[in-house]
Amino acid sequence: MSNITERLDNLKKTIQEDDFLQGKGLSNEVNIRMFCYNVKEEMAVRYFTEHLSNDDLTCNVQIVDLYETFLSLCEDKRILDRIPKLEERKGKDYLEKQLSKTCDADTFAKKIIKEFDSDKDLLMVVGIGKVFPFMRIHALLSALQNYLNDKPIVVLYPGTFDGHYVKLFNMLKANEYYRAFNMI
């Protein structure tokens, strides 16, 4: 099935199924699912997520945009306004190194969990490409599974996942992550 609209429609149907929400058939693994798509389909995926909360669903979805989380973390640490000048003075590589320390995977995970509404049935993670290179999904998922193992996590991923490696934009160096499952 290659049509992104059909795949997204199937995703919407799947996330509402009781077996999916309960993680049945996963052999006691964490309920983390990857919905991979071609980066060229980004606008269709964004449209889907923007309108998902307006749809009449039988489950409650909390959508977390990692870029919004990143901005919020920077605001919490009172560094957001200083980032442009820091990059200008010290350079992009320095800035990336500093932000990677300040906004690491565990910090992201704690922020997401803090804002997660326990009444929600699942967490949907978007904006992975927007936070690269500051956050990598394999690191975030490893951190999240320590905090959120009783709710399904769906990652809308602009790249590929072969069951062992995630490859952002299907171009960058693959990173090992084996705890998730592909969907649709």
C-alpha positions in Angstrom: 0.0 0.0 0.0 1.9 3.1 -1.2 -0.8 5.8 -1.1 -0.1 7.9 1.9 -3.8 8.9 2.3 -4.8 5.2 2.5 -2.0 4.4 4.9 -3.0 7.3 7.2 -6.7 6.2 7.0 -5.6 2.7 8.0 -3.5 4.2 10.8 -6.5 6.0 12.2 -8.5 2.8 12.1 -5.8 0.7 13.7 -5.1 3.1 16.7 -8.8 2.8 17.7 -8.7 -1.0 17.9 -8.8 -2.6 21.4 -6.1 -5.1 20.5 -3.8 -2.3 19.4 -4.4 -0.2 22.5 -3.8 -3.2 24.8 -0.6 -4.2 22.9 -1.9 -7.7 22.1 0.3 -9.9 20.0 3.5 -8.1 21.0 5.0 -11.0 23.1 5.2 -8.7 26.2 7.3 -6.1 24.3 6.7 -2.4 24.8 3.9 -1.1 22.6 6.0 1.2 20.4 4.9 1.4 16.7 6.6 3.1 13.8 4.6 4.6 11.0 7.3 5.3 8.4 6.7 7.5 5.4 8.7 9.3 2.7 9.8 12.8 3.7 8.0 14.0 0.5 4.7 13.1 2.2 5.4 15.3 5.2 2.6 17.8 4.4 0.0 15.1 4.2 1.2 13.6 7.5 1.0 17.1 9.1 -2.5 17.6 7.8 -3.5 14.2 9.1 -2.2 15.0 12.6 -3.6 18.5 12.7 -7.1 17.1 12.0 -6.9 13.9 14.0 -8.0 15.6 17.2 -11.1 16.9 15.4 -12.1 13.4 14.1 -14.6 11.3 16.0 -12.3 8.7 17.5 -13.1 5.9 19.9 -9.7 6.5 21.7 -8.0 9.6 23.1 -4.8 10.5 21.4 -2.2 12.9 22.7 0.0 14.3 19.9 3.5 15.5 20.9 5.4 17.6 18.4 9.1 17.2 19.3 9.9 20.7 17.9 7.3 22.3 20.3 8.8 20.2 23.1 12.3 21.4 22.2 11.2 25.0 22.2 9.5 24.6 25.5 12.6 23.0 27.0 14.7 26.0 25.8 12.1 28.4 27.3 12.2 26.5 30.6 16.0 26.8 30.7 15.7 30.5 29.6 18.0 30.0 26.6 15.6 30.3 23.7 16.3 34.0 23.1 20.0 33.6 23.3 20.3 30.8 20.8 20.7 33.0 17.6 23.5 35.1 19.1 25.2 32.0 20.5 25.2 30.4 17.1 26.5 33.6 15.5 29.4 34.0 18.0 30.4 30.3 18.6 29.2 28.6 15.4 26.7 25.9 14.5 28.8 22.9 15.8 29.2 24.5 19.2 25.5 25.3 19.5 24.6 21.7 18.5 26.9 20.3 21.1 25.6 22.6 23.8 21.9 21.9 23.0 22.5 18.2 22.8 23.7 18.4 26.4 20.9 20.7 27.6 18.1 18.9 25.7 19.1 15.2 25.9 16.8 12.3 25.4 16.0 11.9 29.1 15.1 15.6 29.4 12.8 15.3 26.4 11.2 12.1 27.9 10.6 13.7 31.3 9.0 16.8 29.6 6.8 14.6 27.5 5.7 12.5 30.5 5.1 15.5 32.6 2.7 16.9 30.0 1.1 13.5 29.2 -2.5 13.4 30.2 -3.1 10.0 31.9 -6.6 9.9 30.5 -5.2 9.6 27.0 -5.1 6.1 25.4 -1.9 6.6 23.4 0.9 9.0 22.7 1.6 10.0 19.1 5.1 11.5 18.4 5.6 13.8 15.5 8.1 16.4 14.4 11.1 14.0 14.4 12.7 15.6 11.4 12.2 19.1 12.8 14.4 18.4 15.9 17.3 16.7 14.1 20.2 16.7 14.9 19.4 17.7 18.6 17.2 14.7 19.2 17.3 11.3 17.6 14.3 9.0 17.9 16.2 5.9 18.9 17.5 7.7 22.0 14.1 9.3 22.8 12.3 6.0 22.6 14.8 4.3 24.8 14.3 7.0 27.4 10.5 7.1 27.0 10.0 3.3 27.6 11.4 3.8 31.1 8.5 6.2 31.9 5.6 5.2 29.7 5.3 1.4 29.3 1.6 1.1 29.9 0.4 3.2 26.9 1.1 2.7 23.2 3.4 5.1 21.5 3.0 5.7 17.8 5.9 7.5 16.0 5.2 9.2 12.7 8.7 8.8 11.2 10.0 10.5 8.1 12.3 7.7 7.1 12.6 3.9 7.4 12.7 1.3 10.1 13.6 -2.3 9.2 12.9 -3.8 12.7 16.5 -3.1 13.8 17.5 0.3 12.6 15.9 3.6 12.1 17.2 5.8 9.2 15.9 9.4 9.3 14.9 10.7 5.8 16.1 7.4 4.5 19.4 9.1 4.0 21.3 9.6 7.3 23.3 7.0 9.2 21.1 4.3 10.6 20.8 4.0 14.4 20.0 0.8 16.2 16.6 0.5 17.8 14.9 -2.9 18.0 12.1 -2.5 20.5 9.5 -1.0 18.1 7.3 -2.6 15.5 6.4 -1.3 12.1 2.8 -0.5 11.4 0.9 -0.1 8.1 
